Amino acid sequence: MQRTKKAEFINRLSELKYLNDWISKDPEHILFIYGPKSSGKTTLLHKFIENHLTNKLFNIKHFNLRKMLIVNYSDFI
């Protein structure tokens, strides 16, 4: 039997509000989300998509850049 531990999702209301406000403005730019390793960035995005984007059409891309050194936004681009 394979068990997976689902990450806890607590105290992220301000981040969810920011994402909702950002996407409500019909953005034309990339939103670059960064933070310490294992800080919940991917879990935050999955929760946002699950709760806010289920009935909408968006082209969402996810890149796992864990093995790349990215110091600033220009490194990402």
DSSP file (Angstrom, degrees, kcal/mol; ACC not computed):
  #  RESIDUE AA STRUCTURE BP1 BP2  ACC     N-H-->O    O-->H-N    N-H-->O    O-->H-N    TCO  KAPPA ALPHA  PHI   PSI    X-CA   Y-CA   Z-CA
    1    1 A M              0   0    0      0, 0.0     2,-0.5     0, 0.0     0, 0.0   0.000 360.0 360.0 360.0 131.5    0.0    0.0    0.0
    2    2 A Q        -     0   0    0      2,-0.0     2,-0.4     0, 0.0     0, 0.0  -0.846 360.0-167.2-100.9 129.7    1.4    3.4   -1.0
    3    3 A R        -     0   0    0     -2,-0.5     2,-0.4     2,-0.0     0, 0.0  -0.930   3.7-167.0-116.4 139.2    0.7    6.3    1.3
    4    4 A T        -     0   0    0     -2,-0.4     2,-0.6     2,-0.0    -2,-0.0  -0.982  18.2-134.4-123.0 138.5    1.2   10.0    0.5
    5    5 A K        -     0   0    0     -2,-0.4     2,-0.4     3,-0.0    -2,-0.0  -0.809  18.6-141.8 -92.2 120.5    1.2   12.7    3.0
    6    6 A K        -     0   0    0     -2,-0.6     2,-0.1     1,-0.1     3,-0.1  -0.669  25.9-111.4 -82.0 133.4   -0.8   15.7    1.8
    7    7 A A        -     0   0    0     -2,-0.4     2,-0.1     1,-0.1    -1,-0.1  -0.369  31.9-112.3 -65.4 138.5    0.7   19.0    2.8
    8    8 A E        -     0   0    0     -2,-0.1     2,-0.5     1,-0.1    -1,-0.1  -0.418  24.3-152.2 -68.5 147.5   -1.1   21.0    5.4
    9    9 A F        +     0   0    0     -2,-0.1     2,-0.4    -3,-0.1     3,-0.1  -0.868  32.4 147.6-126.9  97.4   -2.6   24.2    4.2
   10   10 A I        +     0   0    0     -2,-0.5    -2,-0.0     1,-0.2     0, 0.0  -0.963  55.3   4.8-133.7 148.1   -3.0   26.8    6.9
   11   11 A N  S    S+     0   0    0     -2,-0.4    -1,-0.2     1,-0.1     3,-0.1   0.852  80.1 122.1  54.8  45.9   -2.8   30.5    7.2
   12   12 A R     >  +     0   0    0     -3,-0.1     4,-2.3     1,-0.1     5,-0.2   0.088  28.2 115.9-120.4  22.1   -2.5   31.3    3.5
   13   13 A L  H  > S+     0   0    0      1,-0.2     4,-2.4     2,-0.2     5,-0.2   0.872  75.2  52.4 -62.2 -38.6   -5.6   33.5    3.1
   14   14 A S  H  > S+     0   0    0      2,-0.2     4,-2.2     1,-0.2    -1,-0.2   0.888 110.6  48.1 -67.0 -36.9   -3.6   36.6    2.2
   15   15 A E  H  > S+     0   0    0      2,-0.2     4,-2.4     1,-0.2    -2,-0.2   0.907 111.6  49.5 -68.5 -41.1   -1.7   34.7   -0.6
   16   16 A L  H  X S+     0   0    0     -4,-2.3     4,-2.5     2,-0.2    -2,-0.2   0.898 111.0  50.4 -63.0 -39.9   -5.0   33.3   -2.0
   17   17 A K  H  X S+     0   0    0     -4,-2.4     4,-2.8     2,-0.2     5,-0.2   0.918 109.5  50.9 -63.8 -42.9   -6.5   36.8   -2.0
   18   18 A Y  H  X S+     0   0    0     -4,-2.2     4,-2.7     2,-0.2    -2,-0.2   0.936 111.6  47.2 -59.6 -47.1   -3.5   38.2   -3.8
   19   19 A L  H  X S+     0   0    0     -4,-2.4     4,-2.6     2,-0.2     5,-0.2   0.910 113.0  49.0 -61.5 -42.5   -3.7   35.4   -6.5
   20   20 A N  H  X S+     0   0    0     -4,-2.5     4,-1.7     2,-0.2    -2,-0.2   0.922 113.1  46.5 -64.2 -44.4   -7.5   36.0   -6.9
   21   21 A D  H  X S+     0   0    0     -4,-2.8     4,-0.7     2,-0.2    -2,-0.2   0.913 113.4  50.2 -62.2 -42.8   -7.0   39.8   -7.2
   22   22 A W  H >< S+     0   0    0     -4,-2.7     3,-0.9    -5,-0.2    -2,-0.2   0.932 113.5  42.8 -63.2 -47.4   -4.2   39.3   -9.7
   23   23 A I  H >< S+     0   0    0     -4,-2.6     3,-1.3     1,-0.2    -1,-0.2   0.762 105.0  64.8 -75.0 -23.5   -6.0   36.9  -11.9
   24   24 A S  H 3< S+     0   0    0     -4,-1.7    -1,-0.2     1,-0.3    -2,-0.2   0.715  92.5  64.5 -68.8 -20.1   -9.2   39.0  -11.8
   25   25 A K  T << S-     0   0    0     -3,-0.9    -1,-0.3    -4,-0.7    -2,-0.2   0.286 113.2-116.9 -86.7  10.9   -7.4   41.8  -13.6
   26   26 A D    <   -     0   0    0     -3,-1.3    -3,-0.1     1,-0.1    -2,-0.1   0.974  40.9-141.9  52.6  65.2   -7.0   39.6  -16.7
   27   27 A P        -     0   0    0      0, 0.0    -1,-0.1     0, 0.0     4,-0.1  -0.164  28.0-170.6 -64.8 148.6   -3.2   39.6  -16.5
   28   28 A E        +     0   0    0      2,-0.1     2,-0.3     0, 0.0    -2,-0.0   0.335  67.0  71.4-113.1   0.8   -0.9   39.8  -19.5
   29   29 A H  S    S-     0   0    0      1,-0.0     2,-0.3     0, 0.0     0, 0.0  -0.742  87.6 -96.6-118.1 163.7    2.3   39.1  -17.6
   30   30 A I        -     0   0    0     -2,-0.3     2,-0.7     1,-0.0    -2,-0.1  -0.573  28.8-139.4 -76.1 137.6    3.9   36.1  -16.0
   31   31 A L        -     0   0    0     -2,-0.3     2,-0.7    -4,-0.1    -1,-0.0  -0.911  16.6-157.4 -98.4 116.6    3.4   35.7  -12.2
   32   32 A F        -     0   0    0     -2,-0.7     2,-0.5     2,-0.0    41,-0.0  -0.852   7.8-168.9 -99.1 112.6    6.7   34.5  -10.8
   33   33 A I        +     0   0    0     -2,-0.7     2,-0.3     2,-0.0    -2,-0.0  -0.901  16.0 163.1-105.8 124.3    6.2   32.8   -7.4
   34   34 A Y        +     0   0    0     -2,-0.5    -2,-0.0     7,-0.0     3,-0.0  -0.928   5.0 130.4-138.1 160.9    9.3   32.0   -5.4
   35   35 A G        -     0   0    0     -2,-0.3     3,-0.1     0, 0.0     4,-0.1  -0.956  57.4 -40.3 172.4 178.3   10.3   31.2   -1.9
   36   36 A P  S >  S-     0   0    0      0, 0.0     3,-1.4     0, 0.0     5,-0.3  -0.187  75.1 -82.6 -59.6 152.4   12.3   28.8    0.2
   37   37 A K  T 3  S+     0   0    0      1,-0.3    -3,-0.0     2,-0.1    29,-0.0  -0.286 114.1   8.7 -55.1 135.6   12.3   25.1   -0.7
   38   38 A S  T 3  S+     0   0    0     -3,-0.1    -1,-0.3     1,-0.1     0, 0.0   0.785  86.1 130.8  62.3  31.1    9.3   23.2    0.6
   39   39 A S  S <  S-     0   0    0     -3,-1.4    -2,-0.1    -4,-0.1    -1,-0.1   0.470  83.3 -96.4 -92.6  -1.8    7.5   26.4    1.8
   40   40 A G  S  > S+     0   0    0     -4,-0.1     4,-2.5    -5,-0.1     5,-0.2   0.663  77.9 137.0 102.2  17.9    4.2   25.5    0.1
   41   41 A K  H  > S+     0   0    0     -5,-0.3     4,-2.0     2,-0.2     5,-0.1   0.945  79.4  41.1 -62.5 -49.3    4.4   27.3   -3.3
   42   42 A T  H  > S+     0   0    0      2,-0.2     4,-2.6     1,-0.2    -1,-0.2   0.901 114.8  51.8 -67.7 -40.9    3.0   24.4   -5.3
   43   43 A T  H  > S+     0   0    0      1,-0.2     4,-2.5     2,-0.2    -1,-0.2   0.905 108.3  52.8 -61.5 -41.2    0.4   23.5   -2.7
   44   44 A L  H  X S+     0   0    0     -4,-2.5     4,-2.4     1,-0.2    -2,-0.2   0.929 111.1  46.0 -59.0 -46.8   -0.7   27.1   -2.7
   45   45 A L  H  X S+     0   0    0     -4,-2.0     4,-2.7     2,-0.2     5,-0.2   0.903 111.8  50.7 -65.9 -41.2   -1.2   27.1   -6.4
   46   46 A H  H  X S+     0   0    0     -4,-2.6     4,-2.5     1,-0.2    -1,-0.2   0.916 112.0  47.8 -62.1 -42.2   -3.0   23.8   -6.4
   47   47 A K  H  X S+     0   0    0     -4,-2.5     4,-2.2     2,-0.2     5,-0.2   0.907 112.0  49.9 -65.0 -41.9   -5.4   25.0   -3.7
   48   48 A F  H  X>S+     0   0    0     -4,-2.4     4,-2.6     2,-0.2     5,-0.6   0.935 113.0  45.7 -62.6 -46.7   -6.0   28.2   -5.7
   49   49 A I  H  X5S+     0   0    0     -4,-2.7     4,-1.5     1,-0.2    -2,-0.2   0.925 113.4  50.3 -61.9 -45.1   -6.7   26.4   -8.9
   50   50 A E  H  <5S+     0   0    0     -4,-2.5    -1,-0.2    -5,-0.2    -2,-0.2   0.874 121.3  32.7 -61.0 -40.0   -9.0   23.9   -7.1
   51   51 A N  H  <5S+     0   0    0     -4,-2.2    -2,-0.2    -5,-0.2    -1,-0.2   0.724 131.8  23.3 -93.1 -23.8  -11.0   26.6   -5.3
   52   52 A H  H  <5S+     0   0    0     -4,-2.6    -3,-0.2    -5,-0.2     3,-0.2   0.658 119.5  43.4-120.9 -20.4  -11.0   29.5   -7.8
   53   53 A L  S ><<S+     0   0    0     -4,-1.5     3,-1.0    -5,-0.6     5,-0.1   0.191  70.8 110.4-118.5  18.5  -10.5   28.3  -11.4
   54   54 A T  T 3  S+     0   0    0      1,-0.2    -1,-0.1    -4,-0.2    -4,-0.1   0.833  89.2  34.5 -66.7 -31.7  -12.6   25.2  -11.8
   55   55 A N  T 3  S+     0   0    0     -3,-0.2     2,-0.3     2,-0.0    -1,-0.2   0.223 106.3  84.3-107.1  14.2  -15.1   26.8  -14.2
   56   56 A K  S <  S-     0   0    0     -3,-1.0     2,-0.7     2,-0.0    -3,-0.0  -0.820  74.6-121.8-119.4 156.7  -12.8   29.1  -16.0
   57   57 A L        +     0   0    0     -2,-0.3     2,-0.3     2,-0.0    -3,-0.1  -0.863  43.7 151.8-102.1 112.8  -10.5   28.6  -19.0
   58   58 A F        -     0   0    0     -2,-0.7     2,-0.9    -5,-0.1    -2,-0.0  -0.969  44.8-129.7-135.0 151.4   -6.8   29.4  -18.3
   59   59 A N        -     0   0    0     -2,-0.3     2,-0.5     2,-0.0    -2,-0.0  -0.853  35.6-173.8-101.5  97.5   -3.6   28.1  -19.8
   60   60 A I        -     0   0    0     -2,-0.9     2,-0.4     2,-0.0    -2,-0.0  -0.808   6.8-170.6-101.8 129.0   -1.6   27.2  -16.7
   61   61 A K        -     0   0    0     -2,-0.5     2,-0.4     2,-0.0    -2,-0.0  -0.940   3.5-164.7-117.9 140.4    2.0   26.1  -16.9
   62   62 A H        -     0   0    0     -2,-0.4     2,-0.5     2,-0.0    -2,-0.0  -0.992   3.9-172.4-126.6 126.8    4.0   24.7  -14.0
   63   63 A F        -     0   0    0     -2,-0.4     2,-1.0     2,-0.0    -2,-0.0  -0.977  18.4-143.6-120.0 126.4    7.8   24.4  -14.2
   64   64 A N        +     0   0    0     -2,-0.5     3,-0.3     1,-0.1    -2,-0.0  -0.791  27.7 167.4 -88.4 106.4    9.8   22.6  -11.5
   65   65 A L    >   +     0   0    0     -2,-1.0     3,-1.9     1,-0.2    -1,-0.1   0.074  33.3 121.6-106.6  22.0   12.9   24.7  -11.2
   66   66 A R  T 3  S+     0   0    0      1,-0.3    -1,-0.2     3,-0.1   -29,-0.1   0.815  76.4  46.7 -57.7 -33.6   14.2   23.1   -8.0
   67   67 A K  T 3  S+     0   0    0     -3,-0.3     2,-0.4     2,-0.1    -1,-0.3   0.368  99.5  85.0 -93.0   6.3   17.5   22.0   -9.5
   68   68 A M  S <  S-     0   0    0     -3,-1.9     2,-0.8     2,-0.0    -3,-0.0  -0.854  78.9-124.6-109.3 144.2   18.2   25.4  -11.2
   69   69 A L        +     0   0    0     -2,-0.4     2,-0.5     6,-0.0    -3,-0.1  -0.774  35.2 172.8 -86.7 111.8   19.9   28.4   -9.6
   70   70 A I        +     0   0    0     -2,-0.8     3,-0.1     1,-0.1    -2,-0.0  -0.969  11.0 167.7-123.2 115.1   17.5   31.3   -9.9
   71   71 A V        -     0   0    0     -2,-0.5     2,-0.3     1,-0.2    -1,-0.1   0.781  65.7  -0.6 -97.0 -33.0   18.6   34.4   -8.1
   72   72 A N  S >> S-     0   0    0      1,-0.0     4,-1.1     0, 0.0     3,-0.6  -0.874  82.9 -84.6-149.1 179.9   16.2   37.0   -9.6
   73   73 A Y  H 3> S+     0   0    0     -2,-0.3     4,-1.8     1,-0.2     3,-0.4   0.862 120.8  57.7 -61.2 -39.3   13.4   37.4  -12.2
   74   74 A S  H 34 S+     0   0    0      1,-0.2    -1,-0.2     2,-0.2    -4,-0.0   0.821 101.3  57.1 -65.9 -29.0   15.8   37.9  -15.1
   75   75 A D  H <4 S+     0   0    0     -3,-0.6    -1,-0.2     1,-0.2    -2,-0.2   0.861 106.2  51.1 -64.9 -34.4   17.3   34.5  -14.4
   76   76 A F  H  <        0   0    0     -4,-1.1    -2,-0.2    -3,-0.4    -1,-0.2   0.904 360.0 360.0 -69.1 -42.5   13.8   33.0  -14.7
   77   77 A I     <        0   0    0     -4,-1.8    -1,-0.2     0, 0.0    -2,-0.2   0.479 360.0 360.0 -73.1 360.0   13.2   34.6  -18.1
